[in-house]
Amino acid sequence: MRTLCIGLTLLLAACSSCSREPIGVATMTSDGTLILHLRAEGAGGSHGDALVQFAPDHPKFKYHLKHLGEMKPGDSKPIPPYCD
């Protein structure tokens, strides 16, 4: 789990250029779990992909839901950059 957290932190940092382009797609499953499909692209063609899930009882669930805006089960939407 520690490796995943470090990888996610690095991916989100790379995505945080504050451009207007989405950094991936978020989906909410029928049980309320958020699934984030993230992609970062860098200089020289480098890129990284991550698939991260946050169940409603996960400590970071509310943080990500607030960032995404209102979602209900079955919804999918682009993920805006994390600029904070």
N, C-alpha and C positions, 0 to 999 in steps of 0.2 A: 504494500500500500504506500509506503514511503516513496518508492520510485515513481509511482503514479502521481503522487502529489507534487514531487519535484518536476516531473515532466509536464504536468498541467500548468504549474507556475511558470515554467520557461515558455511554454506555448502561449499562454495568455499574455506574458510580457512581450513576446514577439508580435502578438496580434494588437497590442495596445498603441498602435501608431496614431490613433484617434482619427483615422481617415473615416470617411462615411461608408466605406465598403463593409458589408457583413463579414464576420469571421467564421461563419458556419451556420448551421441550422439547429434549432431546438425543437424537440417534440415532447409532448406530455402524454404519457401512456394512460390507459384506463384506470390504473391505480394511483395516478397523480405523480408518478416518477418523472423527473425531467431527464431527458437524454440529450446531451450536447454533442453534436458532430462538429468538431473544430478543425480549422485548417489555417496554418500560418505559412507565408511565403517570404523568402528573404532574397538577399542579393545572390547573384550567380546561379539562380535556379534552385536554391535550397528550399525545402519545404518540410512541413511536419503535419501530421494528422493525429487527432485524438478523439476517442469516443468515451465520454464520461457520463455516469448516471448518478443522480441525486434523488434518493427516496424522500418523501415528505418529512420524515423524521430525521434526516441528515442535518447536521449543524449548519451547513452552507446552503441548504435548499432555499431558504427565504432570501438570502443574498442574491442568488442567481435569478429567482423568480422576480424580484424587484427590478433587477437589471433588464430582464426580458419584457416586463409589463404583464398585464393580465393574460393568463392562459387557462384553458380548461382542458380536461381529457380529450384527446383526439386532435388538439391543435398542433400545428407546426408553424414556425416563423423564423425569419433570419435573425441571427445573433449580432447585435451591434457591437462595435469594439468596446473593450473594457478600458476606459480612459482614466480611471481613478487609481 
